[in-house]
Amino acid sequence: MNNTEKFTKKASTYSIYRPNYPCAYIEYLIQSLSLELNNTIADIGSGTGILTQQLLEKGFHVHAVEPNENMRLTAETNLKNDPNFISHYNGLIN
């Protein structure tokens, strides 16, 4: 099986049961990387957009890169209304 296909047909279950990252971890990333609210962040291997959403909620611009179509489409559906969300696949913007 191709690595990009491991989560095919599992995205809905993944997005329901995969917990968010702890708020303390998000704050740690922001502080340790000296991130500012207008920074752009690349979430590589973004899956269904769990981390992407948490970063968007903090006010960041996020480019989410996910090679698995099922996972990426779930993130796009959930986050499509956020103007700071940009989804990528194979270097293309969706």
N, C-alpha and C positions, 0 to 999 in steps of 0.2 A: 504494500500500500504506500502511495505517495504521502509524504509528511503533510502536504497541504490538504489532504483529504481525510485526515484522522477524525475531524469533528463534523464531517458532513452528516447531515440529518440529526445532529445532536445539539444544535445551537439553541433551540427553544428550551430544552431541559437544562443546558448549561447556564443560560441567562436567568433561569428561575432559581436554581439551587446554588450557583456559584456566589459566595458572599462578596460584598464590597471589601475593598482594602480598608484597614483600620484608619480612622481619621488622624491618629497620631503619626502613622506612616506617611500619609499625604503631607502633613505639616512638616515632617522631617525632610522629605524630598524638597519642598519649597524652600525651607530654611537652609539646608546644606548646599543646595545648588544656587542659592541667592536669586531665586526666580522672582520676577515681577509680573504683575497682572497682565501686562500687554505682551508678554513673551509668547512665542510660538513653540509648542512642544510636539515632537513626533512620538507617537505611541506605536512602536513596531511590534507586530504580532498582537494587534489590539483585540482580536476575538470579537465578542459581542459588544464591546465598548464599555466594559465595567470601569476600568481605570480612566478611559477617555471621558466618560460622563462625570466622574468625580473631579477631573481636572477642569472640565467645562464649567462645572458648578462653582469652581474657585475663580472663574473669569479668564482662564487661559484660552488661547487659540490652539486647537489640537488638530494635527494631521494624523489620522488613523490609517495604519497600513496593515491589511489583513489579506493573506493569499487564499484563505478558504472562503469560497463564495457564500456558503450558507451562514457562516459566522459574520462575514462582512455585511450581508444583506440584513441580518438581524440588527446590527449596530446602526446601519443606515436608516432602517425603519424607526428605530427608537430615538435616534438623535437628529433626524433630518430637519427638524425645526430650529435647531440651534445654529445661528449664523457663523459661529466660531468653530464649527465642525466641518472638516474636509476629509473625505474618505478616498483612499488610494488603493489601487490594485495594479501590480506589475508596472509601477511608475505612472499609471494613468489616474487621473482624478475622476471619481464617480460622482 
